[in-house]
């Protein structure tokens, strides 16, 4: 499912226009992005939790040359599915 298909499904489920559904989706994505950028968690009970995790600096090997390289530390976004989502998928 891509964004357009999700917007269409949201509009049908909520009985709203596609334009309003797209605004709602964009607003939700923006709110989640801002919260994660601040280091906050976003929990949607039953659906899942969005959070950030700090990945430490590490050493790896370039597969082409065999040279050792350093991969810098960074913060990544993670998603942990909730029980209702996990049950729906299984």
DSSP file (Angstrom, degrees, kcal/mol; ACC not computed):
  #  RESIDUE AA STRUCTURE BP1 BP2  ACC     N-H-->O    O-->H-N    N-H-->O    O-->H-N    TCO  KAPPA ALPHA  PHI   PSI    X-CA   Y-CA   Z-CA
    1    1 A X              0   0    0      0, 0.0     2,-0.1     0, 0.0     0, 0.0   0.000 360.0 360.0 360.0 130.7    0.0    0.0    0.0
    2    2 A X     >  -     0   0    0      1,-0.0     4,-2.2     0, 0.0     5,-0.2  -0.442 360.0 -89.8-101.2-178.5    1.4    3.4   -0.9
    3    3 A X  H  > S+     0   0    0      1,-0.2     4,-2.6     2,-0.2     5,-0.2   0.892 124.8  51.8 -61.4 -41.7    0.5    6.8    0.5
    4    4 A X  H  > S+     0   0    0      1,-0.2     4,-2.4     2,-0.2    -1,-0.2   0.920 110.8  47.8 -62.4 -43.4   -2.3    7.5   -2.1
    5    5 A X  H  > S+     0   0    0      2,-0.2     4,-2.3     1,-0.2    -1,-0.2   0.874 111.5  51.1 -65.1 -37.0   -3.9    4.1   -1.3
    6    6 A X  H  X S+     0   0    0     -4,-2.2     4,-2.6     2,-0.2    -2,-0.2   0.913 109.5  50.0 -65.4 -42.9   -3.7    4.8    2.4
    7    7 A X  H  X S+     0   0    0     -4,-2.6     4,-2.6     2,-0.2    -2,-0.2   0.922 110.9  49.9 -60.5 -44.4   -5.3    8.2    2.0
    8    8 A X  H  X S+     0   0    0     -4,-2.4     4,-2.3     1,-0.2    -2,-0.2   0.918 111.9  47.7 -60.5 -44.3   -8.1    6.6   -0.1
    9    9 A X  H  X S+     0   0    0     -4,-2.3     4,-2.5     2,-0.2    -2,-0.2   0.895 112.4  49.3 -64.8 -40.5   -8.7    4.0    2.6
   10   10 A X  H  X S+     0   0    0     -4,-2.6     4,-2.4     2,-0.2     6,-0.2   0.919 110.7  50.2 -64.0 -43.8   -8.7    6.6    5.4
   11   11 A X  H  X>S+     0   0    0     -4,-2.6     5,-1.6     1,-0.2     4,-1.4   0.917 113.5  45.5 -61.7 -44.1  -11.2    8.7    3.5
   12   12 A X  H  <5S+     0   0    0     -4,-2.3    -2,-0.2     2,-0.2    -1,-0.2   0.922 114.7  47.3 -64.9 -44.6  -13.5    5.8    2.9
   13   13 A X  H  <5S+     0   0    0     -4,-2.5    -2,-0.2     1,-0.2    -1,-0.2   0.865 120.5  36.8 -66.9 -36.9  -13.3    4.6    6.6
   14   14 A X  H  <5S-     0   0    0     -4,-2.4    -1,-0.2    -5,-0.2    -2,-0.2   0.572 103.7-124.8 -94.1 -10.1  -13.9    8.0    8.1
   15   15 A X  T  <5 +     0   0    0     -4,-1.4     2,-0.2     1,-0.2    -3,-0.2   0.872  68.9 124.0  68.4  36.6  -16.4    9.2    5.5
   16   16 A X      < -     0   0    0     -5,-1.6    -1,-0.2    -6,-0.2    -2,-0.1  -0.733  67.7 -83.1-121.5 171.5  -14.3   12.3    4.7
   17   17 A X     >  -     0   0    0     -2,-0.2     4,-2.3     1,-0.1     5,-0.2  -0.327  35.2-118.0 -72.3 158.4  -12.9   13.8    1.6
   18   18 A X  H  > S+     0   0    0      1,-0.2     4,-2.4     2,-0.2     5,-0.2   0.858 115.8  56.1 -64.2 -34.7   -9.6   12.5    0.2
   19   19 A X  H  > S+     0   0    0      2,-0.2     4,-2.1     1,-0.2    -1,-0.2   0.917 109.2  45.6 -64.0 -43.1   -8.1   16.0    0.7
   20   20 A X  H  > S+     0   0    0      2,-0.2     4,-2.3     1,-0.2    -2,-0.2   0.889 112.2  51.6 -66.9 -38.8   -9.1   16.0    4.4
   21   21 A X  H  X S+     0   0    0     -4,-2.3     4,-2.5     2,-0.2    -2,-0.2   0.894 109.7  49.7 -64.6 -39.5   -7.7   12.5    4.8
   22   22 A X  H  X S+     0   0    0     -4,-2.4     4,-2.8     2,-0.2     5,-0.2   0.904 110.2  50.5 -66.7 -40.4   -4.4   13.5    3.2
   23   23 A X  H  X S+     0   0    0     -4,-2.1     4,-2.3     2,-0.2    -2,-0.2   0.911 111.7  48.5 -61.3 -42.1   -4.2   16.6    5.5
   24   24 A X  H  X S+     0   0    0     -4,-2.3     4,-2.3     2,-0.2    -2,-0.2   0.918 113.0  46.9 -64.1 -44.6   -4.8   14.3    8.5
   25   25 A X  H  X S+     0   0    0     -4,-2.5     4,-2.7     2,-0.2     5,-0.2   0.930 113.0  48.5 -63.9 -46.0   -2.2   11.8    7.4
   26   26 A X  H  X S+     0   0    0     -4,-2.8     4,-2.3     1,-0.2    -1,-0.2   0.891 111.5  51.0 -61.9 -39.1    0.4   14.5    6.7
   27   27 A X  H  X S+     0   0    0     -4,-2.3     4,-2.4    -5,-0.2    -1,-0.2   0.905 110.7  48.2 -63.9 -42.1   -0.4   16.1   10.1
   28   28 A X  H  X S+     0   0    0     -4,-2.3     4,-2.4     2,-0.2    -2,-0.2   0.929 112.3  48.1 -64.1 -45.6    0.1   12.8   11.9
   29   29 A X  H  X S+     0   0    0     -4,-2.7     4,-2.4     1,-0.2    -2,-0.2   0.894 112.5  49.3 -62.8 -39.9    3.4   12.1   10.1
   30   30 A X  H  X S+     0   0    0     -4,-2.3     4,-2.5    -5,-0.2    -1,-0.2   0.908 111.1  49.5 -65.3 -42.7    4.6   15.6   10.9
   31   31 A X  H  X S+     0   0    0     -4,-2.4     4,-2.2     2,-0.2    -2,-0.2   0.910 112.5  47.0 -64.2 -42.9    3.7   15.2   14.6
   32   32 A X  H  X S+     0   0    0     -4,-2.4     4,-2.4     2,-0.2     5,-0.2   0.921 112.7  50.2 -64.9 -43.6    5.4   11.8   14.9
   33   33 A X  H  X S+     0   0    0     -4,-2.4     4,-2.3     1,-0.2    -2,-0.2   0.919 111.7  47.2 -61.2 -44.9    8.5   13.2   13.1
   34   34 A X  H  X S+     0   0    0     -4,-2.5     4,-1.5     2,-0.2    -1,-0.2   0.903 112.0  50.2 -64.5 -41.3    8.8   16.2   15.4
   35   35 A X  H  <>S+     0   0    0     -4,-2.2     5,-2.6     1,-0.2     4,-0.5   0.921 112.6  46.5 -63.8 -43.6    8.3   14.1   18.5
   36   36 A X  H ><5S+     0   0    0     -4,-2.4     3,-1.0     1,-0.2    -1,-0.2   0.876 107.7  56.8 -66.7 -36.9   11.0   11.6   17.4
   37   37 A X  H 3<5S+     0   0    0     -4,-2.3    -1,-0.2     1,-0.3    -2,-0.2   0.836 107.5  49.2 -62.5 -31.8   13.4   14.5   16.6
   38   38 A X  T 3<5S-     0   0    0     -4,-1.5    -1,-0.3    -3,-0.2    -2,-0.2   0.551 122.8-108.2 -82.5  -8.0   13.0   15.8   20.2
   39   39 A X  T < 5S+     0   0    0     -3,-1.0    -3,-0.2    -4,-0.5    13,-0.2   0.536  73.7 138.2  92.9   7.5   13.7   12.3   21.5
   40   40 A X      < -     0   0    0     -5,-2.6     2,-0.3    -6,-0.2    -1,-0.3  -0.428  50.9-123.4 -82.3 160.0   10.2   11.6   22.6
   41   41 A X        -     0   0    0     10,-0.1     2,-0.5    -2,-0.1    10,-0.2  -0.766  13.8-149.7 -96.6 148.9    8.3    8.3   22.2
   42   42 A X  E     -A   50   0A   0      8,-2.6     8,-3.0    -2,-0.3     2,-0.5  -0.972  15.8-170.9-120.4 115.0    5.0    8.1   20.3
   43   43 A X  E     -A   49   0A   0     -2,-0.5     2,-0.7     6,-0.2     6,-0.2  -0.926  13.3-173.3-112.4 123.8    2.7    5.3   21.6
   44   44 A X  E >>  -A   48   0A   0      4,-3.0     4,-2.4    -2,-0.5     3,-2.1  -0.921  36.1-122.9-112.4 100.5   -0.5    4.3   19.8
   45   45 A X  T 34 S+     0   0    0     -2,-0.7    37,-0.0     1,-0.3     4,-0.0  -0.139  91.4   5.0 -52.9 128.0   -2.1    1.8   22.2
   46   46 A X  T 34 S+     0   0    0      1,-0.1    39,-1.8    35,-0.0    38,-0.4   0.012 128.0  64.1  87.4 -28.1   -2.7   -1.5   20.4
   47   47 A X  T <4 S-     0   0    0     -3,-2.1    35,-2.8     1,-0.3     2,-0.3   0.908 105.1 -95.0 -92.4 -53.7   -1.0   -0.3   17.2
   48   48 A X  E  <  -AB  44  81A   0     -4,-2.4    -4,-3.0    33,-0.3     2,-0.4  -0.949  27.4 -85.6 159.2-178.3    2.6    0.2   18.3
   49   49 A X  E     -AB  43  80A   0     31,-2.4    31,-2.6    -2,-0.3     2,-0.5  -0.984  20.4-155.1-128.3 130.8    5.4    2.5   19.5
   50   50 A X  E     +AB  42  79A   0     -8,-3.0    -8,-2.6    -2,-0.4     2,-0.3  -0.885  31.2 154.8 -98.7 133.1    7.7    4.8   17.6
   51   51 A X  E     - B   0  78A   0     27,-2.4    27,-3.4    -2,-0.5     2,-0.3  -0.954  37.9-114.8-150.6 167.3   11.0    5.6   19.4
   52   52 A X  E     - B   0  77A   0     -2,-0.3     2,-0.4    25,-0.2    25,-0.2  -0.835  22.7-165.9-108.5 150.2   14.5    6.6   18.7
   53   53 A X  E     - B   0  76A   0     23,-2.4    23,-2.8    -2,-0.3     2,-0.6  -0.998  19.7-128.8-134.3 135.5   17.6    4.5   19.4
   54   54 A X  E     - B   0  75A   0     -2,-0.4     2,-0.6    21,-0.2    21,-0.2  -0.754  19.1-156.2 -86.4 124.2   21.2    5.6   19.5
   55   55 A X  E     - B   0  74A   0     19,-3.6    19,-2.1    -2,-0.6     3,-0.1  -0.890  19.1-131.1 -99.6 122.2   23.4    3.4   17.4
   56   56 A X        -     0   0    0     -2,-0.6     2,-0.1    17,-0.2    15,-0.1  -0.193  29.3 -87.1 -72.1 163.8   27.1    3.5   18.5
   57   57 A X        -     0   0    0     16,-0.1     2,-0.3    13,-0.0    15,-0.2  -0.401  55.7-179.7 -63.6 144.5   30.1    4.1   16.3
   58   58 A X  E     -C   71   0B   0     13,-2.2    13,-3.4    -3,-0.1     2,-0.4  -0.968  27.8-119.6-147.1 162.5   31.4    0.8   14.9
   59   59 A X  E     +C   70   0B   0     -2,-0.3     2,-0.3    11,-0.2    11,-0.2  -0.863  35.0 169.5-105.0 137.7   34.1   -0.6   12.7
   60   60 A X  E     -C   69   0B   0      9,-2.9     9,-2.8    -2,-0.4     2,-0.5  -0.805  30.8-112.3-136.1 177.2   33.2   -2.5    9.5
   61   61 A X  E     -C   68   0B   0     -2,-0.3     2,-0.5     7,-0.2     7,-0.2  -0.967  24.1-123.5-120.2 130.0   35.0   -3.8    6.5
   62   62 A X     >  -     0   0    0      5,-3.2     4,-3.1    -2,-0.5     5,-0.2  -0.589  20.8-150.0 -67.3 117.5   34.5   -2.5    3.0
   63   63 A X  T  4 S+     0   0    0     -2,-0.5    -1,-0.2     1,-0.2     0, 0.0   0.774  91.8  51.0 -65.9 -24.7   33.5   -5.7    1.0
   64   64 A X  T  4 S+     0   0    0      1,-0.1    -1,-0.2     3,-0.1    -2,-0.0   0.916 128.5  15.7 -77.3 -44.2   35.0   -4.4   -2.2
   65   65 A X  T  4 S-     0   0    0      2,-0.1    -2,-0.2    -3,-0.0     3,-0.1   0.626  90.4-127.6-107.6 -16.9   38.5   -3.5   -0.9
   66   66 A X     <  +     0   0    0     -4,-3.1     2,-0.1     1,-0.3    -3,-0.1   0.451  59.5 145.8  80.9  -0.5   38.7   -5.3    2.5
   67   67 A X        -     0   0    0     -5,-0.2    -5,-3.2    -6,-0.1     2,-0.3  -0.447  53.0-117.4 -72.1 140.5   39.7   -1.9    4.0
   68   68 A X  E     -C   61   0B   0     -7,-0.2     2,-0.3    -2,-0.1    -7,-0.2  -0.625  37.2-175.8 -78.1 135.7   38.5   -1.3    7.6
   69   69 A X  E     -C   60   0B   0     -9,-2.8    -9,-2.9    -2,-0.3     2,-0.5  -0.926  23.4-125.3-130.1 156.2   36.2    1.7    7.8
   70   70 A X  E     -C   59   0B   0     -2,-0.3     2,-0.6   -11,-0.2   -11,-0.2  -0.897  15.1-154.2-103.7 126.3   34.5    3.5   10.8
   71   71 A X  E     -C   58   0B   0    -13,-3.4   -13,-2.2    -2,-0.5    -2,-0.0  -0.889  26.1-125.6 -97.7 120.3   30.8    3.9   10.6
   72   72 A X        -     0   0    0     -2,-0.6     2,-0.1   -15,-0.2   -17,-0.0  -0.187  25.8 -96.5 -68.2 157.6   29.8    7.0   12.7
   73   73 A X        +     0   0    0    -16,-0.1     2,-0.3   -19,-0.0   -17,-0.2  -0.367  51.6 168.6 -65.9 148.8   27.3    6.9   15.6
   74   74 A X  E     -B   55   0A   0    -19,-2.1   -19,-3.6    -2,-0.1     2,-0.5  -0.986  35.5-113.8-157.6 164.3   23.8    8.0   14.7
   75   75 A X  E     -B   54   0A   0     -2,-0.3     2,-0.3   -21,-0.2   -21,-0.2  -0.887  34.2-171.0-103.6 131.9   20.2    8.0   16.0
   76   76 A X  E     -B   53   0A   0    -23,-2.8   -23,-2.4    -2,-0.5     2,-0.4  -0.856  22.6-117.6-122.0 157.8   17.6    5.9   14.2
   77   77 A X  E     -B   52   0A   0     -2,-0.3     2,-0.3   -25,-0.2   -25,-0.2  -0.754  32.0-171.6 -91.8 139.1   13.9    5.6   14.4
   78   78 A X  E     -B   51   0A   0    -27,-3.4   -27,-2.4    -2,-0.4     2,-0.4  -0.935  12.1-152.7-129.2 154.4   12.4    2.3   15.4
   79   79 A X  E     -B   50   0A   0     -2,-0.3     2,-0.5   -29,-0.2   -29,-0.2  -0.996   4.3-168.1-127.9 129.9    8.9    0.9   15.5
   80   80 A X  E     -B   49   0A   0    -31,-2.6   -31,-2.4    -2,-0.4    -2,-0.0  -0.969  25.5-128.8-116.6 116.1    7.7   -1.8   17.8
   81   81 A X  E     -B   48   0A   0     -2,-0.5   -33,-0.3   -33,-0.2   -34,-0.1  -0.292  19.8-127.7 -65.5 146.4    4.3   -3.3   16.9
   82   82 A X     >  -     0   0    0    -35,-2.8     4,-2.5   -38,-0.1     5,-0.2  -0.286  29.9 -96.4 -84.4 175.6    1.6   -3.4   19.6
   83   83 A X  H  > S+     0   0    0      1,-0.2     4,-2.5     2,-0.2     5,-0.2   0.887 121.0  50.3 -64.7 -41.6   -0.4   -6.5   20.5
   84   84 A X  H  > S+     0   0    0    -38,-0.4     4,-2.1     2,-0.2    -1,-0.2   0.907 113.6  46.0 -65.6 -40.6   -3.5   -5.8   18.3
   85   85 A X  H  > S+     0   0    0    -39,-1.8     4,-1.9     2,-0.2    -2,-0.2   0.925 112.8  50.1 -66.5 -44.2   -1.3   -5.1   15.2
   86   86 A X  H  X S+     0   0    0     -4,-2.5     4,-1.8   -40,-0.2    -2,-0.2   0.903 112.2  47.8 -61.0 -41.8    0.8   -8.3   15.9
   87   87 A X  H  < S+     0   0    0     -4,-2.5    -1,-0.2     1,-0.2    -2,-0.2   0.885 110.1  52.4 -66.4 -38.1   -2.4  -10.4   16.3
   88   88 A X  H  < S+     0   0    0     -4,-2.1    -1,-0.2     1,-0.2    -2,-0.2   0.845 110.9  47.5 -67.0 -33.2   -3.9   -8.9   13.1
   89   89 A X  H  <        0   0    0     -4,-1.9    -1,-0.2     1,-0.2    -2,-0.2   0.850 360.0 360.0 -76.5 -35.3   -0.8   -9.8   11.1
   90   90 A X     <        0   0    0     -4,-1.8    -1,-0.2    -5,-0.2    -2,-0.2   0.468 360.0 360.0 -85.2 360.0   -0.6  -13.3   12.4
